[in-house]
Amino acid sequence: MESKAETNAILTGSPLVIGLLNVDSPQQTFLQLYPLKTFLEKKIKRPVFIDISADFDEIAKKIKEEKLHLLIIDPAFYCELKALYPEKIFPLVKPKGGQGEASSVFVTKENSGIERIFDAVNKKLALGDKRSSFSYLIPLSMLKDLDLSLNDFSKVDFLIKDKRIALSVLLGDYEVGALSEIVAQTYLNSGLKIIKASEKVPVYLIASTNSLKEKESFKEIFSSLPEEVLSSLKVEKFVPAEDRDFDYIRVLIKLFKGKDLIEYKPDTIKVAILPLYSPLTIYKRFDPLMRYLSEKTGREFKIVIPKDFEEFINIVKKGKVHFSYQNPYVYAILSKGGYAKAIALTVGEDCTDNPSEICGGDKFRGVIIVRKDSPIKNIEDLKNKKILIVSPYSAGGFLSQKIYLEKRGYKLKKDFHLIDAKRQEKVIIGVYKKMADAGFIRESALGVFSEEVDISQIKILTPTEFLPNWPWAVIKADKDLERMVKETIINLPDPILKNLKVKGFRPVDEREFELLKKYVNF
């Protein structure tokens, strides 16, 4: 590696400083970044220095003092820094492919007897920095999806660095740990085992500070790096990044740290998505649609992800969003109160036996589940039993069963002991763990959550009433925008539909929801 004196003898001008934070191996990092450093020096004819900060406060101080020009940084750290210095940090590019995108993973030691996250309950858990995407925020989101929290572990420690997490699990200091898939992969041959992985997201982004004047030219430079530089960085390519690319992280920060870092411009069109899945899953599915709507209408569309059904209903009733996407029961509540009007209806949903495929049409239904070894053999045996429901606002996890049972003479509140479990997976898990006698869920949920529960131990007692599929609704928008959004949604191209995991959307008639409105109680 060239010394500082040698570099300055060849290059002129003030140095370009690239800031990094909290890497596991500074020496390895310098070696990995060296081809990028030398390429940039030849390109801009200025010295390029790599500056590694020990912690968040140190790198924040350097940004404030304008000592850094570029940042290579974890998305969660970026969101925190952007909130701290909104006019000092700007996203340039993010990696695509290779090790530039990765999952957050839960790991354990081979032969530990831990095969699923539930096996780790009451065990010791190692996490990383509380500002980290991969060793804190995304793992907490994964736990929440399973209705678990840090309180479900006997001990939780924050070891800051991913390498230390992996080694601590291998040494037996902790039974389970959460970290970046990239770091975990390096220890798989040493006895580490991955038991759960999130969806893949960018490991980092490259951002500029306001000290860098040539932002657009650097965006072009990073988007066209030569193969040898990309190879050293272990990525396929870099693509332009926008601040909105990391809103899913801001949702997690709000959810788990109580800090609201999400900002919407005054003219942003906000679309509320009922939180059936985790924020990360919702973002991955719906953000491409938001960008497509922005392109087609000339207005900026962004997702709003409420924390639960109740918050969703509240923000729609208060007119805080322009459009919404919700299950038919929640829509019936909103429509009956005059808060929403359907503009399109979903066709298709996740398959029960293969969640990677799309099944069904413009209707779906719920099911009543019990354990395979349950003495309950028919709906008559359900009377006076403890039953988990997804939510009083759930279509597939409550309303479908409610209509089915009431048509057969049952009164839900009188004849059954109902427990609000909040989420589909919690119902399945509760029945599996014998916390209740039966459960109400959407039919497709069994396939979606089959990785976490041994579905062979669950049986469907009976399918229940078919309901109209999920509608798109307009909350507040002028007629032209409503028309453009409706036409765009009904005529979406295949790549967008595939990403949404639906077959398509069709025009809708308000009369399709009349039966549901009869069961809505204010």
C-alpha positions as CSV (number, residue, x, y, z in Angstrom):
1,M,0.0,0.0,0.0
2,E,1.3,3.5,-0.9
3,S,2.4,5.6,2.0
4,K,0.8,9.1,2.5
5,A,4.0,10.7,1.3
6,E,4.2,8.6,-1.8
7,T,0.6,9.3,-2.6
8,N,0.9,13.1,-2.2
9,A,4.0,13.0,-4.4
10,I,1.9,11.7,-7.3
11,L,-1.5,13.3,-6.6
12,T,-2.5,16.9,-6.0
13,G,-5.3,18.7,-4.3
14,S,-6.9,18.1,-0.9
15,P,-7.6,14.5,0.0
16,L,-10.9,12.8,-0.5
17,V,-11.8,11.1,2.8
18,I,-14.1,8.0,2.9
19,G,-15.6,7.4,6.3
20,L,-16.5,4.0,7.7
21,L,-17.8,2.9,11.0
22,N,-17.0,0.1,13.4
23,V,-15.6,-2.6,11.0
24,D,-14.5,-6.0,12.4
25,S,-11.1,-6.0,10.8
26,P,-9.5,-2.7,9.8
27,Q,-6.7,-4.4,8.0
28,Q,-9.0,-6.6,5.9
29,T,-11.2,-3.5,5.2
30,F,-8.2,-1.5,3.9
31,L,-7.2,-4.4,1.6
32,Q,-10.7,-4.8,0.3
33,L,-11.0,-1.0,-0.3
34,Y,-7.6,-0.6,-1.8
35,P,-8.6,-1.2,-5.5
36,L,-11.4,1.3,-5.0
37,K,-9.0,3.8,-3.4
38,T,-6.5,3.6,-6.3
39,F,-9.2,3.7,-8.9
40,L,-10.7,6.9,-7.5
41,E,-7.3,8.5,-7.2
42,K,-6.6,7.9,-10.9
43,K,-10.0,9.1,-11.7
44,I,-10.1,12.3,-9.7
45,K,-6.3,12.9,-9.5
46,R,-6.5,13.5,-5.7
47,P,-5.3,11.5,-2.7
48,V,-8.0,9.2,-1.2
49,F,-7.9,8.3,2.5
50,I,-9.9,5.7,4.4
51,D,-11.0,6.9,7.8
52,I,-12.5,4.4,10.3
53,S,-14.5,5.7,13.3
54,A,-14.7,3.7,16.5
55,D,-18.4,4.5,17.1
56,F,-21.5,6.4,16.0
57,D,-20.6,9.5,18.0
58,E,-17.2,9.8,16.5
59,I,-18.3,9.5,12.9
60,A,-21.2,12.0,13.6
61,K,-18.6,14.5,15.0
62,K,-16.5,14.1,11.9
63,I,-19.5,14.8,9.7
64,K,-20.5,17.8,11.7
65,E,-16.9,19.2,11.4
66,E,-17.0,18.4,7.6
67,K,-14.0,16.1,7.8
68,L,-15.5,13.3,5.6
69,H,-16.6,13.4,1.9
70,L,-18.0,9.9,1.4
71,L,-19.5,7.4,3.7
72,I,-19.8,3.6,3.3
73,I,-22.3,2.9,6.0
74,D,-25.0,0.5,7.3
75,P,-28.6,1.6,6.3
76,A,-29.6,2.0,9.9
77,F,-26.6,4.2,10.7
78,Y,-27.4,6.2,7.6
79,C,-31.0,6.9,8.8
80,E,-29.8,8.0,12.2
81,L,-27.1,10.3,10.7
82,K,-29.5,11.7,8.1
83,A,-32.0,12.6,10.9
84,L,-29.2,14.2,12.9
85,Y,-27.8,16.1,9.9
86,P,-30.5,16.3,7.2
87,E,-28.6,18.8,5.1
88,K,-25.2,17.2,5.4
89,I,-25.7,13.6,4.1
90,F,-27.0,12.5,0.7
91,P,-27.4,8.9,-0.6
92,L,-25.4,8.2,-3.8
93,V,-25.5,4.5,-4.6
94,K,-26.3,1.1,-3.1
95,P,-24.8,-2.3,-4.0
96,K,-26.7,-4.8,-6.1
97,G,-26.0,-8.5,-6.1
98,G,-23.0,-10.5,-4.7
99,Q,-22.3,-9.7,-1.0
100,G,-23.7,-6.2,-1.4
101,E,-27.1,-7.6,-0.5
102,A,-27.6,-10.0,2.4
103,S,-30.0,-11.3,5.0
104,S,-30.0,-10.8,8.7
105,V,-29.6,-14.3,10.2
106,F,-30.1,-16.1,13.5
107,V,-27.3,-18.6,14.2
108,T,-26.6,-21.3,16.6
109,K,-23.9,-23.9,17.1
110,E,-24.1,-27.2,15.2
111,N,-25.6,-30.0,17.4
112,S,-27.1,-27.4,19.8
113,G,-30.5,-29.0,19.4
114,I,-31.9,-25.6,18.2
115,E,-33.6,-26.0,14.8
116,R,-36.0,-23.1,14.9
117,I,-36.2,-19.7,16.7
118,F,-38.8,-21.2,19.1
119,D,-36.2,-23.7,20.3
120,A,-34.1,-20.8,21.5
121,V,-36.7,-19.3,23.9
122,N,-35.3,-18.9,27.4
123,K,-31.8,-19.3,26.0
124,K,-29.0,-16.6,25.9
125,L,-29.1,-14.3,22.8
126,A,-26.2,-12.2,21.4
127,L,-27.0,-9.1,19.4
128,G,-24.9,-6.3,17.9
129,D,-25.0,-2.5,18.0
130,K,-28.5,-1.1,18.7
131,R,-28.1,1.2,15.7
132,S,-27.3,-1.8,13.4
133,S,-29.7,-3.0,10.7
134,F,-28.5,-6.6,10.6
135,S,-27.6,-7.4,14.2
136,Y,-30.4,-5.5,15.9
137,L,-33.3,-3.9,14.0
138,I,-34.1,-6.6,11.4
139,P,-33.6,-9.4,14.0
140,L,-36.1,-7.7,16.3
141,S,-38.5,-7.5,13.3
142,M,-38.1,-11.2,12.7
143,L,-38.8,-11.9,16.3
144,K,-41.9,-9.7,16.3
145,D,-43.2,-11.6,13.3
146,L,-43.2,-14.7,15.5
147,D,-44.7,-12.8,18.5
148,L,-41.4,-13.1,20.3
149,S,-39.4,-10.3,22.0
150,L,-36.1,-9.9,23.9
151,N,-38.0,-10.8,27.1
152,D,-38.4,-14.3,25.8
153,F,-34.7,-15.0,26.2
154,S,-32.9,-15.7,29.5
155,K,-30.2,-13.2,28.7
156,V,-29.6,-10.6,25.9
157,D,-26.2,-8.9,25.4
158,F,-25.1,-6.4,22.8
159,L,-21.7,-7.4,21.6
160,I,-21.4,-4.6,19.0
161,K,-19.5,-6.4,16.3
162,D,-20.8,-9.3,14.2
163,K,-17.6,-11.3,14.4
164,R,-17.7,-11.3,18.2
165,I,-21.3,-12.5,18.0
166,A,-20.4,-15.4,15.8
167,L,-17.4,-16.4,17.9
168,S,-19.4,-16.1,21.2
169,V,-22.0,-18.5,19.8
170,L,-19.3,-21.0,18.7
171,L,-17.6,-20.8,22.1
172,G,-20.9,-21.5,23.8
173,D,-21.2,-18.2,25.6
174,Y,-24.6,-17.7,23.9
175,E,-26.9,-20.4,22.4
176,V,-28.1,-18.1,19.6
177,G,-27.0,-14.9,17.9
178,A,-28.2,-12.5,15.2
179,L,-25.9,-10.9,12.7
180,S,-25.2,-10.3,9.0
181,E,-25.4,-13.3,6.7
182,I,-22.0,-12.3,5.2
183,V,-20.2,-12.6,8.5
184,A,-22.1,-15.8,9.5
185,Q,-21.1,-17.5,6.2
186,T,-17.4,-17.3,7.1
187,Y,-18.0,-19.4,10.2
188,L,-20.3,-22.1,8.8
189,N,-17.4,-24.5,8.2
190,S,-16.4,-23.9,11.8
191,G,-19.6,-25.2,13.3
192,L,-22.0,-22.3,13.0
193,K,-25.5,-23.0,11.7
194,I,-28.1,-20.6,10.3
195,I,-31.6,-21.3,11.6
196,K,-33.5,-18.3,10.2
197,A,-32.9,-15.6,7.6
198,S,-34.6,-12.4,6.6
199,E,-35.2,-11.1,3.1
200,K,-32.1,-9.8,1.4
201,V,-31.5,-6.0,1.6
202,P,-28.5,-3.8,0.9
203,V,-25.7,-4.4,3.4
204,Y,-24.6,-0.7,3.1
205,L,-24.9,2.4,0.9
206,I,-22.4,4.9,-0.2
207,A,-23.4,8.4,0.7
208,S,-21.8,11.8,0.2
209,T,-21.6,14.7,2.7
210,N,-22.1,18.3,1.9
211,S,-18.3,18.6,1.8
212,L,-18.3,16.8,-1.5
213,K,-19.3,19.2,-4.3
214,E,-19.3,16.7,-7.2
215,K,-22.1,14.5,-6.0
216,E,-23.6,13.6,-9.4
217,S,-20.2,12.8,-11.0
218,F,-19.4,10.5,-8.1
219,K,-22.8,8.8,-8.6
220,E,-21.8,8.1,-12.2
221,I,-18.3,6.9,-11.1
222,F,-19.7,4.4,-8.7
223,S,-22.3,3.2,-11.2
224,S,-19.6,2.3,-13.7
225,L,-16.8,0.8,-11.6
226,P,-14.4,-1.6,-13.4
227,E,-14.8,-5.3,-12.8
228,E,-11.6,-5.6,-10.7
229,V,-12.9,-3.0,-8.2
230,L,-16.4,-4.6,-8.1
231,S,-14.7,-8.0,-7.5
232,S,-12.7,-6.7,-4.6
233,L,-15.8,-5.2,-3.1
234,K,-17.7,-8.5,-3.8
235,V,-20.6,-6.9,-5.5
236,E,-22.1,-7.2,-9.0
237,K,-22.7,-3.5,-9.4
238,F,-23.8,-0.3,-7.8
239,V,-27.1,1.4,-8.6
240,P,-28.4,4.9,-7.8
241,A,-29.8,5.2,-4.3
242,E,-32.6,7.4,-3.0
243,D,-33.4,8.4,0.6
244,R,-36.7,6.6,0.4
245,D,-34.9,3.3,-0.3
246,F,-34.3,3.1,3.4
247,D,-37.8,4.0,4.8
248,Y,-38.3,0.4,5.8
249,I,-35.4,0.8,8.3
250,R,-37.1,4.0,9.6
251,V,-40.2,2.0,10.2
252,L,-38.2,-0.5,12.3
253,I,-36.5,2.3,14.2
254,K,-39.9,3.8,15.0
255,L,-41.3,0.4,16.0
256,F,-38.4,-0.8,18.2
257,K,-36.8,2.5,19.3
258,G,-39.7,4.9,19.4
259,K,-37.9,7.4,17.2
260,D,-40.0,8.7,14.3
261,L,-37.5,9.5,11.5
262,I,-39.9,9.1,8.6
263,E,-40.6,12.3,6.7
264,Y,-43.1,13.0,3.9
265,K,-43.0,16.0,1.7
266,P,-46.2,18.2,1.8
267,D,-47.2,17.0,-1.7
268,T,-46.4,13.3,-1.2
269,I,-49.3,11.0,-1.9
270,K,-49.4,8.6,1.1
271,V,-50.7,5.0,0.8
272,A,-51.5,3.1,4.0
273,I,-50.9,-0.6,3.8
274,L,-52.7,-2.8,6.4
275,P,-49.8,-4.6,8.3
276,L,-50.5,-8.2,7.5
277,Y,-46.8,-8.9,7.2
278,S,-43.6,-7.4,8.7
279,P,-42.5,-3.9,7.6
280,L,-39.6,-5.3,5.6
281,T,-41.9,-7.7,3.7
282,I,-44.4,-4.9,3.1
283,Y,-41.7,-2.6,1.8
284,K,-40.2,-5.2,-0.5
285,R,-43.6,-6.0,-2.0
286,F,-45.2,-2.5,-2.3
287,D,-42.4,0.0,-2.8
288,P,-41.9,-0.9,-6.5
289,L,-45.6,-0.2,-7.0
290,M,-45.3,3.2,-5.3
291,R,-42.4,4.0,-7.7
292,Y,-44.5,2.9,-10.7
293,L,-47.5,5.0,-9.6
294,S,-45.1,8.0,-9.2
295,E,-43.9,7.4,-12.7
296,K,-47.4,7.1,-14.2
297,T,-49.0,10.1,-12.3
298,G,-46.1,12.5,-11.9
299,R,-46.7,12.6,-8.2
300,E,-44.5,11.1,-5.4
301,F,-46.2,8.0,-3.8
302,K,-44.9,6.6,-0.6
303,I,-46.0,3.8,1.7
304,V,-47.3,4.3,5.2
305,I,-47.0,1.2,7.4
306,P,-49.0,1.5,10.6
307,K,-47.9,-0.7,13.6
308,D,-51.2,-2.5,13.8
309,F,-54.8,-2.7,12.6
310,E,-56.1,-0.2,15.1
311,E,-53.5,2.5,14.0
312,F,-54.3,1.8,10.4
313,I,-58.1,2.5,10.9
314,N,-57.2,5.6,13.0
315,I,-55.0,7.2,10.3
316,V,-57.5,6.5,7.6
317,K,-60.5,7.8,9.6
318,K,-58.5,11.0,10.3
319,G,-57.7,11.4,6.6
320,K,-53.9,11.3,7.1
321,V,-53.4,9.2,3.9
322,H,-54.7,9.5,0.3
323,F,-55.2,5.8,-0.6
324,S,-55.3,2.6,1.4
325,Y,-55.0,-1.2,0.8
326,Q,-56.8,-3.3,3.4
327,N,-58.7,-6.5,4.0
328,P,-62.4,-6.5,3.1
329,Y,-63.6,-6.4,6.7
330,V,-61.5,-3.3,7.6
331,Y,-62.7,-1.8,4.3
332,A,-66.3,-2.5,5.2
333,I,-65.8,-0.6,8.5
334,L,-64.3,2.4,6.8
335,S,-66.7,2.4,3.9
336,K,-69.8,2.1,6.2
337,G,-68.5,5.1,8.1
338,G,-67.9,7.1,4.8
339,Y,-64.1,7.2,5.1
340,A,-63.1,5.1,2.1
341,K,-64.3,4.2,-1.4
342,A,-63.1,1.0,-3.2
343,I,-61.5,1.5,-6.6
344,A,-60.1,-2.0,-7.4
345,L,-60.2,-5.5,-6.1
346,T,-57.3,-8.0,-5.7
347,V,-57.2,-11.2,-7.7
348,G,-55.1,-14.0,-6.3
349,E,-53.2,-14.7,-3.0
350,D,-50.4,-16.8,-1.6
351,C,-51.0,-20.5,-2.1
352,T,-51.7,-22.6,1.1
353,D,-49.4,-25.5,0.1
354,N,-46.8,-23.4,-1.8
355,P,-46.5,-19.8,-0.7
356,S,-44.1,-19.0,-3.6
357,E,-47.0,-19.4,-6.0
358,I,-50.2,-17.4,-6.5
359,C,-53.6,-19.2,-6.1
360,G,-57.3,-18.3,-6.0
361,G,-59.3,-15.5,-7.6
362,D,-61.2,-12.4,-6.4
363,K,-62.4,-14.2,-3.2
364,F,-60.6,-15.9,-0.3
365,R,-61.7,-17.5,3.0
366,G,-60.6,-18.4,6.4
367,V,-60.2,-21.7,8.2
368,I,-60.6,-23.0,11.7
369,I,-57.5,-25.0,12.8
370,V,-56.8,-27.4,15.7
371,R,-53.9,-29.6,16.5
372,K,-53.9,-33.0,14.8
373,D,-54.0,-34.7,18.2
374,S,-56.9,-32.5,19.4
375,P,-60.1,-34.2,20.6
376,I,-62.1,-31.6,18.7
377,K,-63.5,-33.4,15.6
378,N,-66.2,-31.0,14.4
379,I,-67.5,-27.5,15.0
380,E,-70.0,-28.8,17.6
381,D,-66.9,-29.7,19.8
382,L,-65.8,-26.0,19.7
383,K,-68.5,-24.8,22.0
384,N,-67.1,-23.2,25.2
385,K,-63.5,-23.8,23.9
386,K,-60.6,-21.3,24.0
387,I,-60.1,-19.9,20.4
388,L,-57.4,-17.6,19.1
389,I,-58.4,-15.1,16.5
390,V,-56.1,-12.9,14.5
391,S,-58.0,-9.7,15.4
392,P,-61.6,-8.4,15.5
393,Y,-60.7,-6.5,12.3
394,S,-59.3,-9.5,10.5
395,A,-61.2,-10.8,7.5
396,G,-59.6,-14.2,7.1
397,G,-58.8,-14.6,10.8
398,F,-62.2,-13.6,12.2
399,L,-64.9,-12.4,9.9
400,S,-64.9,-15.4,7.6
401,Q,-65.4,-17.7,10.6
402,K,-67.9,-15.3,12.3
403,I,-70.2,-15.4,9.3
404,Y,-69.8,-19.2,8.9
405,L,-70.6,-19.9,12.5
406,E,-73.4,-17.4,12.9
407,K,-75.1,-18.9,9.8
408,R,-75.1,-22.1,11.8
409,G,-76.7,-20.6,14.8
410,Y,-73.7,-19.9,17.0
411,K,-73.0,-16.6,18.8
412,L,-69.3,-16.0,19.0
413,K,-69.2,-14.0,22.2
414,K,-71.6,-16.3,24.0
415,D,-70.5,-19.7,22.7
416,F,-66.7,-19.4,22.6
417,H,-63.9,-17.9,24.6
418,L,-62.2,-15.7,22.0
419,I,-58.6,-14.4,22.5
420,D,-57.2,-11.6,20.3
421,A,-53.8,-12.8,19.1
422,K,-53.1,-9.8,16.8
423,R,-51.3,-11.8,14.1
424,Q,-51.8,-14.8,11.9
425,E,-48.6,-16.5,13.0
426,K,-49.4,-16.1,16.7
427,V,-52.7,-18.0,16.2
428,I,-50.9,-20.9,14.4
429,I,-48.1,-20.9,17.0
430,G,-50.6,-20.7,19.9
431,V,-52.6,-23.7,18.6
432,Y,-49.3,-25.6,17.9
433,K,-48.1,-24.9,21.5
434,K,-51.5,-25.9,22.9
435,M,-52.1,-22.4,24.3
436,A,-55.6,-22.6,22.9
437,D,-58.0,-25.3,21.6
438,A,-58.5,-23.9,18.1
439,G,-57.7,-20.9,16.0
440,F,-59.1,-18.7,13.2
441,I,-56.7,-17.9,10.4
442,R,-56.7,-17.0,6.7
443,E,-56.4,-20.1,4.6
444,S,-53.1,-19.2,2.9
445,A,-51.4,-18.4,6.2
446,L,-50.6,-22.1,6.9
447,G,-48.3,-22.1,3.9
448,V,-46.7,-18.7,4.6
449,F,-45.7,-19.6,8.2
450,S,-44.8,-23.3,7.6
451,E,-41.1,-22.7,8.2
452,E,-41.6,-21.8,11.9
453,V,-44.2,-24.5,12.9
454,D,-44.4,-28.2,12.1
455,I,-47.6,-27.8,10.0
456,S,-48.0,-31.6,10.0
457,Q,-49.2,-31.2,13.6
458,I,-52.0,-28.8,12.5
459,K,-55.2,-29.7,10.8
460,I,-58.0,-27.7,9.3
461,L,-61.2,-28.4,11.1
462,T,-63.2,-26.7,8.4
463,P,-62.9,-24.0,5.8
464,T,-65.2,-21.1,6.4
465,E,-67.0,-18.3,4.4
466,F,-65.6,-16.9,1.2
467,L,-65.1,-13.1,1.2
468,P,-64.3,-10.5,-1.4
469,N,-60.5,-10.1,-1.8
470,W,-58.5,-7.1,-0.6
471,P,-59.7,-3.7,-2.1
472,W,-57.7,-0.6,-3.0
473,A,-59.5,2.4,-1.7
474,V,-59.4,6.2,-2.2
475,I,-59.5,8.2,1.0
476,K,-58.9,11.7,-0.2
477,A,-57.8,12.6,-3.8
478,D,-59.1,14.7,-6.6
479,K,-61.0,13.0,-9.4
480,D,-58.1,13.1,-11.9
481,L,-55.7,11.4,-9.5
482,E,-58.3,8.9,-8.4
483,R,-58.9,8.0,-12.1
484,M,-55.1,7.7,-12.9
485,V,-54.5,5.5,-9.8
486,K,-57.4,3.2,-10.6
487,E,-56.4,2.8,-14.2
488,T,-52.8,2.2,-13.3
489,I,-53.6,-0.5,-10.7
490,I,-56.0,-2.3,-12.9
491,N,-53.4,-2.4,-15.7
492,L,-50.2,-3.2,-13.8
493,P,-47.4,-4.9,-15.7
494,D,-46.4,-8.5,-14.8
495,P,-43.2,-7.6,-12.9
496,I,-45.1,-5.4,-10.5
497,L,-47.8,-8.0,-10.0
498,K,-45.2,-10.7,-9.4
499,N,-43.5,-8.6,-6.8
500,L,-46.9,-8.0,-5.1
501,K,-47.6,-11.7,-5.3
502,V,-51.1,-11.3,-6.8
503,K,-52.5,-12.2,-10.2
504,G,-53.9,-8.7,-10.8
505,F,-56.6,-6.2,-9.9
506,R,-60.1,-5.8,-11.4
507,P,-62.8,-3.1,-11.2
508,V,-65.0,-3.4,-8.1
509,D,-68.6,-2.7,-7.3
510,E,-69.5,-1.4,-3.8
511,R,-72.3,-3.9,-3.6
512,E,-69.8,-6.7,-3.3
513,F,-69.2,-5.6,0.3
514,E,-72.9,-5.3,1.4
515,L,-72.9,-8.7,3.2
516,L,-69.7,-7.7,5.1
517,K,-71.2,-4.4,6.2
518,K,-74.1,-6.2,7.9
519,Y,-71.5,-7.7,10.3
520,V,-69.7,-4.5,11.0
521,N,-70.4,-3.1,14.5
522,F,-69.3,0.4,15.4
